[in-house]
């Protein structure tokens, strides 16, 4: 888990250097006992009307580091005087700012009778725009070399802080007359200092307040992707490709809205039924947009009310597409669309019958918007996997390939934890959603005798930070064989399992009145293309691996899809 970030996101008005430092700390894992305070306003400043500390890092057992973040184009230090190009006060020493902040902090905490007096408080000036090789110094009487940080240090900020405190300790423990004792920085003392500087750490926020804050962040990032559509607006046929959580679905839906706004008749479709429900919810109010699943679309075109009760895979992928093709040929203008938008194209890229239907449906002059991720082909055996873009280009010449690789849905700490768990990179260039006030990825090992109790414990913990309908429990298995399915079907159950029964509802099939305020559960495959604030993955172990092998599925791809459904936190219940 990352350090406790206060606030949970960069403050409004934070400059580029502060955002880079914030993002660096928010991506750290394994230091959840640290507290990182960003942009602390010093209204009780010791030497001026007011001031600001860019960052305070409080480390139990070690001390405090006060950071001044700068991003100058050029730095000069001659004859004891600083010159920083392109900053508000180019001739002001950055260490003077840090020293003023430290004096103010010591004075304030002393007046509150919180300061023991021997707390190590170190200085750090961080030039986030300069590489270490661009600024050679060994320090002088005014500062130590280890009190400077550079762009290189953004990769491992935890190592930087530990080095600064170690160097600070090595020097001042030998200085006579200086009270210096890292041992006073107990976990309780660190929390007391943080509460004194910023009041209650929680601030009285409710679960609904936290959700609104998250939604604000998410919508801001997704809206910023509009510039991608602006950049490719003159292209009639576009294929968006990238890893999970890079906003491909949002781009597809935004494109559909734009075209509908210009008077076009638009089809927005996908293969997954639950995701089709999401399309209908998001786009259904636009009269010019037909949002549907490809199955429902083919049934409609073929003039059928529903799939046969005994329908098998060949019905969905061969016979129904052929019936729809025959209907299209009989009345080619009846189901004409000016723009066709298909999300999760990789789901149909390996289905020749469905591709033939799309060939017939998409007119030569129709505009086309597709999106896909080759790693999410979990609905078919891995031996049938294809390159979705290559398939799309073969069927629809003139496609423009647009790579989207910046994560905008999942917090950085969760994404990096998932990559570490699977020992592979997913293809992200960076992550723009860096805040995480509820944790990231955690692994819960279980045995056959305590799986229900551990699942209940994990769910209770998540419900302290998320509303029930924002949590999903997923399994590689279908409903009957998953951990939740087995618990619900068992004739006898424990107190924890009884509590679980009262919290859960299936992904599909529950009555509307049964859905409010309950946690959804189901298979990874059914939830593919969707996301939730928090996800619990169950049945991750030998049984799951055996299931994947038996059905020819990629175990890596299954876990990749499952892990990337979560936006803020994921708990892996590992057998």
C-alpha positions as CSV (number, residue, x, y, z in Angstrom):
1,X,0.0,0.0,0.0
2,X,1.2,3.6,-0.7
3,X,1.8,6.2,2.0
4,X,-1.1,8.0,3.5
5,X,-1.4,11.0,1.1
6,X,-2.9,14.2,2.6
7,X,-4.9,15.3,0.7
8,X,-5.8,12.3,-1.4
9,X,-5.1,14.2,-4.6
10,X,-2.8,17.1,-5.6
11,X,-4.2,20.4,-4.3
12,X,-5.9,22.7,-6.8
13,X,-3.3,25.0,-8.3
14,X,-0.4,22.7,-7.7
15,X,2.4,23.4,-10.2
16,X,4.1,20.8,-12.4
17,X,6.9,20.0,-10.0
18,X,4.5,19.4,-7.1
19,X,2.3,17.1,-9.2
20,X,5.3,15.1,-10.3
21,X,6.5,14.7,-6.7
22,X,2.9,13.9,-5.5
23,X,2.5,11.2,-8.3
24,X,5.9,9.7,-7.3
25,X,4.9,9.3,-3.6
26,X,1.4,8.0,-4.5
27,X,3.0,5.2,-6.6
28,X,5.1,4.0,-3.7
29,X,4.2,0.6,-2.1
30,X,5.0,-1.0,1.2
31,X,5.3,2.3,3.2
32,X,1.7,2.7,4.3
33,X,2.9,3.9,7.8
34,X,4.4,7.0,6.2
35,X,2.3,10.2,6.0
36,X,2.9,12.6,3.1
37,X,1.3,16.0,3.5
38,X,1.1,18.1,0.3
39,X,1.0,21.9,0.2
40,X,0.7,22.7,3.9
41,X,-0.3,26.3,4.3
42,X,1.7,27.9,7.1
43,X,-0.6,30.6,8.3
44,X,1.3,30.7,11.6
45,X,4.7,31.4,9.9
46,X,7.6,32.4,12.1
47,X,9.1,35.1,9.9
48,X,6.4,36.3,7.5
49,X,2.7,36.8,7.1
50,X,2.2,33.3,5.6
51,X,4.1,30.6,3.8
52,X,3.8,27.1,2.4
53,X,5.6,23.7,2.7
54,X,5.3,21.9,-0.6
55,X,5.7,18.5,1.1
56,X,6.2,17.1,4.6
57,X,7.1,13.4,4.8
58,X,6.6,11.9,8.3
59,X,8.4,8.6,8.7
60,X,7.9,6.5,11.9
61,X,11.2,5.7,13.6
62,X,13.2,8.0,11.4
63,X,12.0,11.7,11.3
64,X,10.5,14.3,9.1
65,X,11.6,15.6,5.7
66,X,10.4,19.1,4.6
67,X,10.5,19.4,0.8
68,X,10.6,22.4,-1.5
69,X,9.8,21.3,-5.1
70,X,11.1,23.3,-8.0
71,X,11.2,22.8,-11.8
72,X,13.5,25.5,-13.2
73,X,15.0,25.4,-16.7
74,X,18.4,26.4,-15.3
75,X,20.0,26.6,-11.8
76,X,23.1,28.5,-10.8
77,X,24.8,28.6,-7.4
78,X,27.8,30.9,-7.2
79,X,29.3,32.7,-4.2
80,X,26.6,31.4,-1.9
81,X,23.8,32.9,-4.0
82,X,21.1,31.0,-6.0
83,X,19.6,31.8,-9.3
84,X,16.7,29.6,-10.6
85,X,15.5,30.4,-14.1
86,X,11.7,30.6,-14.7
87,X,10.5,30.4,-11.1
88,X,8.5,33.2,-9.3
89,X,11.5,34.4,-7.2
90,X,14.6,33.4,-9.2
91,X,17.1,34.9,-6.8
92,X,15.6,33.5,-3.6
93,X,17.4,30.6,-1.9
94,X,15.1,27.5,-1.9
95,X,16.7,26.5,1.4
96,X,15.6,29.8,2.9
97,X,12.0,28.7,2.1
98,X,12.6,25.3,3.7
99,X,14.3,26.8,6.8
100,X,11.4,29.2,7.3
101,X,8.9,26.3,7.1
102,X,10.9,24.3,9.6
103,X,11.1,27.1,12.1
104,X,7.4,27.7,11.8
105,X,6.6,24.0,12.3
106,X,8.9,23.7,15.4
107,X,7.3,26.8,16.9
108,X,3.7,25.7,16.2
109,X,4.2,22.2,17.6
110,X,6.1,23.5,20.6
111,X,3.3,25.9,21.5
112,X,0.9,22.9,21.2
113,X,3.2,21.0,23.6
114,X,3.5,18.2,21.0
115,X,7.1,18.7,20.1
116,X,9.6,16.6,22.2
117,X,12.4,18.7,20.9
118,X,14.6,15.9,19.5
119,X,12.6,15.0,16.4
120,X,14.9,14.9,13.3
121,X,13.6,17.4,10.7
122,X,15.6,17.3,7.5
123,X,15.6,19.6,4.5
124,X,15.3,18.7,0.9
125,X,15.2,20.8,-2.3
126,X,13.9,18.8,-5.2
127,X,14.6,20.0,-8.8
128,X,12.1,17.8,-10.7
129,X,13.2,19.2,-14.1
130,X,16.9,18.5,-13.9
131,X,18.9,15.4,-14.0
132,X,21.5,14.7,-11.3
133,X,24.3,14.8,-14.0
134,X,23.2,18.4,-14.9
135,X,24.1,19.8,-11.4
136,X,27.4,18.8,-10.0
137,X,28.0,19.8,-6.3
138,X,29.4,18.4,-3.2
139,X,27.7,20.9,-1.0
140,X,29.4,23.7,1.1
141,X,28.8,25.3,4.5
142,X,25.3,26.3,3.5
143,X,23.9,22.9,2.5
144,X,24.7,19.3,2.2
145,X,24.8,17.5,-1.2
146,X,22.2,15.0,0.1
147,X,19.8,17.9,0.7
148,X,19.3,18.1,-3.1
149,X,17.1,15.8,-5.2
150,X,16.6,15.6,-9.0
151,X,14.4,14.2,-11.7
152,X,16.1,10.8,-11.4
153,X,14.8,10.5,-7.8
154,X,11.1,10.5,-9.0
155,X,11.5,6.8,-9.8
156,X,12.2,5.8,-6.2
157,X,11.1,8.6,-3.8
158,X,11.1,6.2,-0.9
159,X,14.8,5.4,-1.3
160,X,15.5,9.1,-1.5
161,X,13.7,9.9,1.7
162,X,15.4,7.0,3.5
163,X,18.8,8.3,2.3
164,X,18.1,11.9,3.4
165,X,17.1,10.8,6.9
166,X,20.0,8.4,7.2
167,X,22.5,11.1,6.2
168,X,20.8,13.6,8.5
169,X,21.0,11.1,11.3
170,X,24.6,10.3,10.6
171,X,25.6,14.0,10.8
172,X,23.5,15.3,13.7
173,X,23.9,12.4,16.1
174,X,27.6,13.4,16.4
175,X,26.9,17.1,16.9
176,X,27.2,18.3,20.5
177,X,24.4,20.4,21.8
178,X,21.9,19.2,19.2
179,X,18.9,17.2,20.6
180,X,18.5,14.4,18.1
181,X,16.6,11.2,18.6
182,X,14.8,9.3,15.8
183,X,13.3,6.9,18.4
184,X,10.8,9.6,19.5
185,X,9.1,9.3,16.1
186,X,6.8,6.5,17.1
187,X,3.8,5.7,15.0
188,X,1.5,7.4,17.5
189,X,3.8,10.5,17.6
190,X,3.7,10.8,13.8
191,X,-0.1,10.6,13.8
192,X,-0.3,13.2,16.6
193,X,1.9,15.6,14.6
194,X,-0.2,15.1,11.4
195,X,-3.5,15.6,13.3
196,X,-2.1,18.8,14.8
197,X,-1.0,20.2,11.5
198,X,-4.2,19.4,9.6
199,X,-6.8,18.5,12.2
200,X,-8.7,15.2,11.8
201,X,-7.2,13.1,9.1
202,X,-10.6,11.8,8.0
203,X,-12.3,15.2,8.0
204,X,-15.7,13.6,8.6
205,X,-16.1,12.4,5.0
206,X,-18.8,9.9,4.3
207,X,-18.6,7.1,1.8
208,X,-20.8,9.2,-0.5
209,X,-18.4,12.2,-0.2
210,X,-15.4,10.0,-1.1
211,X,-17.3,8.6,-4.1
212,X,-18.1,12.1,-5.4
213,X,-14.4,13.1,-5.1
214,X,-13.4,10.0,-7.0
215,X,-16.0,10.6,-9.7
216,X,-14.8,14.2,-10.1
217,X,-11.2,12.9,-10.7
218,X,-12.4,10.2,-13.1
219,X,-14.6,12.5,-15.1
220,X,-11.9,15.2,-15.3
221,X,-9.4,12.7,-16.7
222,X,-11.9,11.2,-19.2
223,X,-13.0,14.6,-20.5
224,X,-9.4,15.5,-21.1
225,X,-9.3,12.7,-23.7
226,X,-11.5,14.8,-25.9
227,X,-8.4,16.1,-27.5
228,X,-7.6,12.6,-28.9
229,X,-10.9,12.8,-30.8
230,X,-10.1,16.3,-31.9
231,X,-6.7,15.1,-33.3
232,X,-8.3,12.3,-35.4
233,X,-11.5,14.0,-36.3
234,X,-10.8,14.1,-40.0
235,X,-10.4,10.3,-40.2
236,X,-13.5,8.4,-41.1
237,X,-12.3,5.0,-39.8
238,X,-10.5,4.7,-36.5
239,X,-9.2,1.8,-34.3
240,X,-8.4,2.6,-30.7
241,X,-6.0,0.1,-29.2
242,X,-4.5,0.0,-25.7
243,X,-4.4,-1.8,-22.3
244,X,-7.4,-1.9,-20.0
245,X,-8.3,1.4,-18.3
246,X,-7.0,3.7,-21.0
247,X,-10.4,5.2,-21.8
248,X,-11.1,3.3,-25.0
249,X,-14.8,2.8,-24.2
250,X,-15.1,6.5,-23.3
251,X,-13.6,7.4,-26.6
252,X,-16.0,5.1,-28.5
253,X,-19.0,6.5,-26.7
254,X,-17.8,10.1,-27.1
255,X,-17.3,9.6,-30.8
256,X,-20.9,8.1,-31.0
257,X,-22.3,11.2,-29.3
258,X,-20.3,13.6,-31.5
259,X,-21.5,11.9,-34.7
260,X,-25.1,11.8,-33.5
261,X,-24.8,15.5,-32.6
262,X,-24.0,16.1,-36.3
263,X,-27.2,14.4,-37.4
264,X,-25.7,10.9,-38.2
265,X,-27.6,7.7,-37.4
266,X,-25.2,5.8,-35.1
267,X,-24.9,2.2,-34.0
268,X,-23.0,1.6,-30.7
269,X,-22.5,-2.1,-30.0
270,X,-20.4,-4.7,-28.3
271,X,-20.5,-8.5,-27.7
272,X,-20.8,-8.6,-23.9
273,X,-24.4,-8.4,-22.7
274,X,-23.6,-6.6,-19.4
275,X,-21.4,-4.1,-21.2
276,X,-24.3,-3.6,-23.7
277,X,-26.5,-2.6,-20.7
278,X,-23.8,0.0,-19.9
279,X,-24.0,1.4,-23.5
280,X,-27.7,1.6,-23.2
281,X,-27.5,3.4,-19.9
282,X,-24.9,5.9,-21.2
283,X,-26.2,6.4,-24.8
284,X,-29.8,5.3,-24.8
285,X,-31.2,8.8,-24.3
286,X,-29.7,9.9,-27.7
287,X,-32.5,9.3,-30.2
288,X,-30.0,9.0,-33.1
289,X,-27.9,6.3,-31.3
290,X,-28.9,2.7,-31.3
291,X,-27.0,1.2,-28.3
292,X,-27.2,-2.6,-28.2
293,X,-25.4,-5.9,-28.0
294,X,-24.4,-7.5,-31.3
295,X,-26.6,-10.5,-30.4
296,X,-29.7,-8.3,-29.9
297,X,-28.9,-6.5,-33.1
298,X,-28.7,-9.7,-35.1
299,X,-31.9,-11.0,-33.6
300,X,-33.6,-7.7,-34.5
301,X,-32.4,-7.7,-38.1
302,X,-33.3,-11.4,-38.5
303,X,-36.8,-10.7,-37.2
304,X,-36.5,-12.9,-34.1
305,X,-37.8,-12.2,-30.6
306,X,-35.1,-14.2,-28.7
307,X,-32.5,-16.9,-28.9
308,X,-33.6,-20.5,-28.8
309,X,-33.8,-22.0,-25.4
310,X,-31.3,-24.7,-26.4
311,X,-29.0,-22.3,-28.3
312,X,-25.4,-23.4,-28.4
313,X,-22.2,-21.5,-29.4
314,X,-22.7,-22.3,-33.1
315,X,-26.1,-20.5,-32.9
316,X,-24.6,-17.3,-31.6
317,X,-21.5,-17.3,-33.8
318,X,-22.6,-19.0,-37.1
319,X,-26.4,-19.6,-37.6
320,X,-27.7,-16.3,-36.2
321,X,-25.1,-14.2,-38.1
322,X,-26.1,-16.0,-41.3
323,X,-29.8,-15.3,-40.7
324,X,-29.0,-11.6,-40.1
325,X,-26.9,-11.5,-43.3
326,X,-29.8,-12.9,-45.4
327,X,-32.1,-10.3,-43.9
328,X,-29.7,-7.5,-44.7
329,X,-29.3,-8.6,-48.3
330,X,-33.1,-8.8,-48.7
331,X,-33.5,-5.2,-47.4
332,X,-30.1,-3.4,-47.5
333,X,-31.5,0.0,-46.6
334,X,-33.6,-1.1,-43.7
335,X,-30.8,-1.3,-41.2
336,X,-28.4,1.3,-42.6
337,X,-26.1,3.3,-40.2
338,X,-24.0,6.3,-41.0
339,X,-21.6,5.5,-38.2
340,X,-20.8,2.1,-36.6
341,X,-19.0,2.1,-33.2
342,X,-18.0,-1.3,-31.8
343,X,-16.3,-1.6,-28.4
344,X,-14.2,-4.6,-27.3
345,X,-13.7,-5.6,-30.9
346,X,-11.3,-8.4,-29.8
347,X,-14.3,-10.4,-28.7
348,X,-15.5,-10.8,-32.3
349,X,-12.2,-10.6,-34.1
350,X,-11.9,-14.4,-34.0
351,X,-15.5,-15.2,-35.0
352,X,-15.7,-15.5,-38.8
353,X,-19.5,-15.6,-38.8
354,X,-19.9,-12.4,-36.8
355,X,-17.2,-10.7,-38.9
356,X,-19.1,-11.7,-42.1
357,X,-22.2,-10.1,-40.6
358,X,-20.3,-6.9,-39.9
359,X,-19.0,-6.8,-43.4
360,X,-22.5,-6.8,-44.6
361,X,-23.7,-4.3,-42.1
362,X,-21.1,-1.6,-42.5
363,X,-21.6,0.3,-45.8
364,X,-18.7,1.3,-47.9
365,X,-19.2,4.9,-47.1
366,X,-20.0,4.4,-43.4
367,X,-17.7,5.8,-40.7
368,X,-16.3,3.4,-38.3
369,X,-15.0,3.6,-34.7
370,X,-13.5,0.4,-33.2
371,X,-11.7,-0.3,-29.9
372,X,-9.9,-3.3,-28.7
373,X,-7.2,-4.9,-26.4
374,X,-5.6,-8.1,-27.7
375,X,-5.0,-9.3,-24.1
376,X,-8.7,-9.4,-23.3
377,X,-9.6,-12.4,-25.6
378,X,-10.7,-14.5,-22.7
379,X,-14.0,-15.7,-24.2
380,X,-12.2,-18.2,-26.5
381,X,-9.4,-20.7,-26.2
382,X,-5.9,-19.1,-26.5
383,X,-5.2,-21.2,-29.6
384,X,-7.8,-19.1,-31.5
385,X,-6.5,-15.7,-30.4
386,X,-5.8,-13.3,-33.2
387,X,-4.4,-9.8,-33.7
388,X,-7.7,-7.8,-33.5
389,X,-6.3,-4.8,-35.4
390,X,-4.9,-6.9,-38.2
391,X,-8.3,-8.6,-38.5
392,X,-10.1,-5.2,-38.4
393,X,-7.8,-3.8,-41.1
394,X,-8.4,-6.8,-43.3
395,X,-12.2,-6.4,-43.1
396,X,-12.3,-2.6,-43.1
397,X,-9.6,-1.0,-45.2
398,X,-8.4,2.4,-44.4
399,X,-8.5,2.1,-40.6
400,X,-6.3,4.6,-38.7
401,X,-4.6,2.9,-35.7
402,X,-4.6,5.1,-32.6
403,X,-2.6,3.8,-29.6
404,X,-3.9,4.9,-26.2
405,X,-1.5,3.8,-23.4
406,X,-2.0,6.3,-20.6
407,X,-4.0,4.9,-17.7
408,X,-7.0,7.0,-16.7
409,X,-9.2,4.5,-14.8
410,X,-7.0,2.6,-12.4
411,X,-4.8,4.2,-9.7
412,X,-1.1,3.9,-10.4
413,X,-0.3,1.9,-7.2
414,X,-2.9,-0.7,-8.1
415,X,-1.8,-1.0,-11.7
416,X,1.9,-1.4,-10.8
417,X,0.9,-4.0,-8.1
418,X,-1.0,-6.0,-10.7
419,X,2.0,-5.9,-13.1
420,X,4.3,-7.1,-10.3
421,X,1.9,-9.9,-9.3
422,X,1.8,-11.2,-12.9
423,X,5.5,-10.4,-13.6
424,X,4.6,-8.6,-16.8
425,X,4.1,-5.1,-18.0
426,X,0.7,-4.3,-19.4
427,X,1.8,-1.6,-21.8
428,X,1.0,1.6,-19.9
429,X,3.2,4.6,-20.5
430,X,1.9,6.4,-17.4
431,X,-1.1,6.7,-15.1
432,X,-3.0,9.9,-14.5
433,X,-5.1,8.7,-11.6
434,X,-2.6,8.6,-8.8
435,X,-4.6,9.0,-5.7
436,X,-5.7,6.1,-3.5
437,X,-7.0,6.8,0.0
438,X,-8.3,3.2,0.5
439,X,-5.3,1.0,-0.5
440,X,-4.3,-0.8,-3.6
441,X,-3.6,-4.5,-4.3
442,X,-3.6,-7.0,-1.4
443,X,-3.2,-10.8,-1.4
444,X,-5.2,-12.9,1.1
445,X,-4.0,-16.5,1.2
446,X,-6.7,-19.0,2.2
447,X,-7.2,-22.7,2.7
448,X,-10.3,-24.8,2.3
449,X,-11.3,-24.3,5.9
450,X,-11.1,-20.5,6.1
451,X,-12.0,-19.2,2.6
452,X,-15.5,-18.0,3.7
453,X,-14.2,-16.2,6.8
454,X,-11.4,-14.5,4.9
455,X,-13.7,-13.5,2.1
456,X,-16.1,-12.0,4.7
457,X,-13.2,-10.2,6.4
458,X,-12.0,-8.7,3.1
459,X,-15.4,-7.6,2.1
460,X,-16.1,-5.9,5.5
461,X,-12.8,-4.0,5.1
462,X,-13.7,-2.8,1.6
463,X,-17.2,-1.7,2.8
464,X,-15.5,0.7,5.2
465,X,-14.3,2.7,2.2
466,X,-16.8,1.9,-0.6
467,X,-20.5,1.6,-1.0
468,X,-21.8,-2.0,-1.5
469,X,-22.9,-1.4,-5.1
470,X,-19.4,-0.2,-5.9
471,X,-17.8,-3.6,-4.9
472,X,-17.7,-6.7,-7.2
473,X,-16.6,-10.2,-6.4
474,X,-15.3,-12.0,-9.5
475,X,-14.0,-15.6,-10.2
476,X,-12.5,-17.4,-13.2
477,X,-15.3,-19.9,-12.7
478,X,-19.0,-19.6,-13.6
479,X,-21.5,-19.1,-10.8
480,X,-21.9,-22.7,-9.7
481,X,-18.2,-23.5,-9.2
482,X,-16.9,-20.2,-7.8
483,X,-16.2,-19.7,-4.1
484,X,-19.3,-17.5,-3.7
485,X,-21.4,-20.0,-5.6
486,X,-20.3,-22.9,-3.4
487,X,-20.9,-20.9,-0.2
488,X,-24.4,-20.0,-1.3
489,X,-25.2,-23.6,-2.3
490,X,-23.9,-25.1,0.9
491,X,-26.5,-26.6,3.2
492,X,-24.6,-25.5,6.3
493,X,-22.9,-22.2,6.8
494,X,-21.0,-20.3,9.5
495,X,-21.9,-16.9,11.0
496,X,-19.5,-15.2,8.5
497,X,-21.0,-17.1,5.6
498,X,-24.5,-16.1,6.7
499,X,-23.5,-12.5,6.7
500,X,-22.1,-12.9,3.2
501,X,-25.3,-14.3,1.9
502,X,-27.1,-11.2,3.1
503,X,-24.7,-8.9,1.2
504,X,-24.5,-10.5,-2.2
505,X,-26.5,-10.5,-5.5
506,X,-25.5,-12.0,-8.8
507,X,-24.3,-9.9,-11.7
508,X,-27.3,-11.0,-13.7
509,X,-30.7,-12.4,-12.9
510,X,-31.4,-10.4,-9.7
511,X,-34.7,-8.5,-9.4
512,X,-34.3,-4.7,-9.3
513,X,-35.6,-4.5,-5.8
514,X,-33.0,-7.1,-4.8
515,X,-30.1,-5.0,-6.3
516,X,-29.9,-1.9,-4.2
517,X,-27.2,-1.8,-1.5
518,X,-25.7,-5.2,-2.3
519,X,-22.4,-6.5,-3.6
520,X,-22.4,-8.0,-7.1
521,X,-20.7,-11.3,-7.8
522,X,-20.1,-13.4,-10.9
523,X,-17.5,-14.5,-13.4
524,X,-14.6,-12.4,-14.8
525,X,-15.9,-13.2,-18.3
526,X,-19.3,-11.7,-17.7
527,X,-17.8,-8.5,-16.2
528,X,-15.3,-8.0,-19.0
529,X,-15.3,-4.5,-20.3
530,X,-16.8,-3.1,-17.1
531,X,-15.2,-1.8,-13.9
532,X,-15.9,-1.1,-10.2
533,X,-14.3,0.9,-7.5
534,X,-13.2,-2.3,-5.7
535,X,-12.9,-5.9,-6.8
536,X,-12.3,-9.1,-4.9
537,X,-10.9,-11.9,-7.1
538,X,-11.5,-15.4,-5.7
539,X,-10.4,-18.9,-6.8
540,X,-6.9,-17.7,-7.7
541,X,-4.9,-20.8,-7.3
542,X,-4.4,-24.4,-8.5
543,X,-8.1,-25.0,-9.2
544,X,-8.3,-21.8,-11.3
545,X,-5.2,-22.8,-13.2
546,X,-6.6,-26.2,-13.9
547,X,-9.9,-24.7,-15.1
548,X,-8.0,-22.4,-17.5
549,X,-6.0,-25.3,-18.9
550,X,-9.1,-27.5,-19.3
551,X,-10.8,-24.9,-21.4
552,X,-7.7,-23.8,-23.3
553,X,-7.8,-20.3,-21.7
554,X,-4.9,-18.1,-20.9
555,X,-4.5,-17.9,-17.1
556,X,-2.5,-14.7,-17.5
557,X,-5.2,-13.1,-19.6
558,X,-7.9,-14.1,-17.1
559,X,-6.1,-12.6,-14.2
560,X,-5.1,-9.5,-16.3
561,X,-8.8,-8.9,-17.1
562,X,-9.9,-9.5,-13.5
563,X,-7.2,-7.3,-11.9
564,X,-7.9,-4.4,-14.3
565,X,-11.6,-4.3,-13.5
566,X,-10.8,-2.5,-10.2
567,X,-10.3,1.3,-10.2
568,X,-9.1,1.8,-6.6
569,X,-8.6,-1.4,-4.8
570,X,-8.3,-5.1,-5.6
571,X,-8.2,-8.0,-3.1
572,X,-6.9,-11.4,-4.4
573,X,-8.2,-14.3,-2.4
574,X,-5.5,-16.8,-3.3
575,X,-5.9,-20.5,-2.7
